[in-house]
Amino acid sequence: MKKMLFEVAFMPKEVKPDSPSVCVVIDVIRASTTMTRLVEKGASKIVLTNDEHQTLRENPSFLREETMICAEQVSGEAADIADFSPSLKEIETAEVKNQLVVMRTTNGTVAIHTLKELGIKHIFIGCMNNARAVMNEAVRLAAELNTGVIIVAAGRENTNIAALDDTYCAAKLLSHGQQIAAENGIEAIQADSGIIASKLLLGYTDTFDAFSQSASGAVMRKINCEEDILTCANENTTEVVAKVIFENSLITVKNYLPSTEL
């Protein structure tokens, strides 16, 4: 029987440089959930940046295209030139179909930049909303590449400390991944990091309870975005899977189409 190793990285910096594993990155409240929803709403692509002002200066064509800015302050509220913050409530009213979105967040986009610097080639965007769908694609690709899967939590404070909500979400995705592997005749080997993360599932009534008790949940309440906690906690509400694509100097996120990717 074929075997597949499943790991959890509690922060991006825990991923080994040039790891061949397929990574699923999570910043569940809210960046990865927001990316998934933007793609679901028809955004043509999301350009991830550490500085939206610099990205616009370096890519003047963005100003001529249908470009929108999704960026936040450290507080979680919209940045100065942003059309909207990463709030799920805000993007529901945003007209993003066929538009390019330039996006910067305090942890999620930082995590993906870190993985690129570490030489990671395959990065999916994971959240509770697409939990089974994203793990199905991650396991499928990992099996094709004969490698493992690492679920990467973005963490907090510029990705420097572990986050309860991301780790809980990672445990949920891990469970789906193991089940999918078994359904496909693959023996799932769980690293110690996965065992540690899975123990969190025993400590809370449900996902909303875990997310509400997290520091990220506290931030949402502080900026009057408590609704986003519930939206981020909803499991398997979409089949949309987004994947990171490296386009020259840009890091982009697009709808994943396996038939054209492989």
C-alpha positions in Angstrom: 0.0 0.0 0.0 1.2 3.5 -0.9 2.0 5.7 2.1 1.7 9.5 2.5 3.1 11.6 5.3 0.8 14.3 6.8 2.4 17.1 8.8 1.3 20.4 10.4 3.6 23.4 10.5 2.3 25.8 13.3 4.2 28.7 11.6 5.6 29.0 8.1 9.2 29.1 9.2 8.8 25.5 10.5 8.7 24.2 6.9 12.0 22.9 5.7 13.6 24.8 2.8 13.0 23.3 -0.6 10.6 20.7 0.8 9.0 18.7 -2.0 5.8 18.4 0.0 2.5 19.9 -1.2 1.6 22.7 1.2 -1.9 23.9 2.2 -1.6 27.3 3.8 -4.2 28.5 6.3 -4.9 31.9 7.7 -8.5 31.0 8.5 -9.5 34.3 10.1 -9.4 35.7 7.6 -6.9 35.8 4.7 -7.2 32.3 3.3 -11.0 32.3 3.7 -11.1 35.7 1.9 -8.9 34.5 -1.0 -11.1 31.5 -1.5 -14.3 33.6 -1.5 -12.7 36.2 -3.9 -11.9 33.4 -6.3 -15.4 31.9 -5.8 -16.9 35.3 -6.7 -15.0 35.4 -9.9 -11.8 37.5 -9.3 -9.5 36.8 -12.3 -6.5 36.6 -10.0 -5.2 37.8 -6.7 -1.7 39.4 -6.5 -0.2 39.0 -3.1 2.0 41.8 -1.9 3.8 43.1 1.2 3.3 46.7 0.0 0.3 47.6 -2.2 1.7 51.1 -2.9 5.0 49.6 -4.3 3.2 46.9 -6.3 1.0 49.5 -8.0 4.1 51.7 -8.7 6.0 48.7 -10.2 3.0 47.5 -12.2 1.4 50.6 -13.8 -0.8 48.4 -16.0 -2.7 47.4 -12.8 -4.0 51.0 -12.7 -5.4 50.7 -16.2 -7.0 47.3 -15.5 -10.0 46.5 -13.4 -7.9 46.4 -10.2 -9.1 46.5 -6.6 -7.1 46.7 -3.4 -7.8 44.4 -0.4 -5.5 45.4 2.4 -5.6 45.8 6.2 -4.0 47.7 9.0 -2.6 45.8 11.9 -5.9 46.4 13.6 -7.7 44.4 10.9 -9.5 47.4 9.5 -9.1 48.6 5.9 -5.8 50.2 4.9 -5.6 53.7 3.5 -6.0 53.0 -0.2 -7.9 49.8 0.1 -11.3 49.3 -1.6 -12.1 46.9 1.2 -10.5 45.0 4.1 -10.2 41.1 4.1 -13.6 41.1 5.9 -15.9 38.4 4.5 -18.9 40.7 5.2 -17.3 43.5 3.1 -16.4 41.4 0.1 -19.9 40.1 -0.2 -20.9 43.5 -1.6 -17.7 44.0 -3.6 -17.9 43.7 -7.4 -14.8 41.5 -8.1 -15.9 39.4 -11.0 -13.2 39.4 -13.7 -11.2 41.8 -11.7 -7.6 41.7 -10.5 -7.3 42.0 -6.7 -4.1 43.2 -5.1 -4.0 41.8 -1.5 -2.0 42.3 1.6 -2.8 41.0 5.1 -0.9 40.9 8.4 -0.2 37.2 8.4 -1.7 35.2 5.5 0.1 36.9 2.6 3.2 37.1 4.7 3.1 33.3 5.2 2.9 32.7 1.4 5.8 35.0 0.8 7.8 33.0 3.4 7.0 29.7 1.7 8.1 31.1 -1.6 11.4 32.2 0.0 11.8 28.7 1.4 11.5 27.3 -2.2 8.1 25.6 -1.9 6.7 24.9 -5.3 3.1 23.7 -4.6 0.9 25.8 -2.3 -2.9 25.5 -2.0 -5.1 28.0 -0.2 -7.0 26.2 2.6 -9.8 27.2 5.0 -12.8 25.6 6.7 -15.1 26.6 3.8 -13.2 24.4 1.3 -11.8 21.9 3.8 -12.5 18.7 2.0 -12.2 20.1 -1.5 -8.7 21.6 -0.9 -7.5 18.4 0.8 -8.8 16.3 -2.0 -6.6 18.3 -4.5 -3.6 18.3 -2.2 -3.7 14.6 -1.6 -4.3 13.9 -5.4 -1.3 16.1 -6.3 0.9 14.7 -3.6 0.1 11.1 -4.7 1.1 12.1 -8.3 4.3 13.6 -7.1 5.0 10.8 -4.7 5.4 13.2 -1.7 3.6 14.3 1.4 1.3 17.0 2.6 2.1 19.8 5.0 -0.8 21.9 6.4 0.9 25.3 7.1 -0.7 27.6 9.7 0.1 31.3 9.1 0.0 32.1 12.8 -0.1 35.5 14.4 2.1 38.6 14.9 3.6 38.6 11.4 3.6 34.8 11.4 5.9 34.6 14.4 3.7 32.8 16.9 1.2 29.9 16.7 -2.5 30.7 16.4 -5.4 28.7 18.0 -7.8 29.2 15.1 -5.3 28.2 12.4 -4.1 25.2 14.3 -7.7 24.0 14.9 -8.4 24.5 11.2 -5.3 22.5 10.4 -6.5 19.6 12.5 -9.8 19.7 10.7 -8.1 19.6 7.3 -5.8 16.9 8.5 -8.8 14.7 9.3 -10.2 15.2 5.8 -6.8 14.5 4.3 -6.4 11.2 6.1 -10.0 10.2 5.1 -9.4 11.0 1.5 -6.1 9.1 1.5 -7.8 6.0 3.0 -10.6 6.3 0.3 -7.9 6.1 -2.3 -6.0 3.2 -0.9 -3.2 5.3 0.6 -1.9 4.7 4.1 -1.9 8.1 5.9 1.2 8.5 8.2 0.6 11.2 10.8 3.6 13.2 12.0 3.8 14.2 15.7 2.8 17.7 14.7 -0.4 16.3 13.3 -1.1 14.4 16.5 -0.5 17.6 18.6 -2.8 19.6 16.4 -5.5 16.9 16.4 -5.7 17.1 20.2 -7.2 20.6 19.9 -10.4 19.1 18.4 -11.2 17.5 21.8 -11.0 20.8 23.7 -13.8 22.8 22.1 -17.5 22.3 21.4 -17.2 23.0 17.7 -15.2 25.1 15.3 -17.1 28.4 16.1 -16.3 27.8 19.8 -12.6 27.4 19.1 -12.5 30.4 16.7 -14.4 32.6 19.2 -11.9 31.8 21.9 -8.9 32.6 19.8 -7.0 35.8 19.7 -8.1 36.3 16.1 -11.7 36.0 17.3 -11.0 38.7 19.8 -9.7 41.0 17.1 -12.9 40.4 15.1 -15.0 41.4 18.0 -12.9 44.5 18.6 -13.4 45.8 15.0 -17.1 44.8 14.9 -16.5 41.9 12.5 -17.8 39.1 14.7 -19.9 37.9 11.7 -16.7 36.9 10.0 -15.9 34.4 12.8 -19.0 32.4 11.9 -18.4 32.7 8.2 -14.8 31.4 8.6 -16.0 28.5 10.8 -18.5 27.2 8.2 -17.2 23.8 6.9 -17.4 22.5 3.3 -19.5 25.3 1.9 -17.6 25.5 -1.4 -15.8 23.3 -3.9 -13.5 26.2 -5.0 -9.8 25.5 -4.6 -7.2 28.2 -5.2 -3.5 27.6 -5.8 -0.5 29.9 -5.6 1.1 30.6 -9.0 4.5 32.2 -9.4 4.4 34.6 -12.4 7.8 36.2 -12.9 8.3 38.4 -9.8 4.6 38.2 -8.8 2.9 35.8 -6.4 -0.6 35.2 -7.6 -3.6 33.1 -6.4 -5.9 31.7 -9.0 -8.7 29.1 -9.3 -7.1 25.7 -9.5 -7.8 23.7 -12.7 -6.0 20.4 -12.4 -6.4 19.5 -16.0 -4.3 22.5 -17.0 -2.0 22.5 -14.0 -0.6 19.0 -14.4 
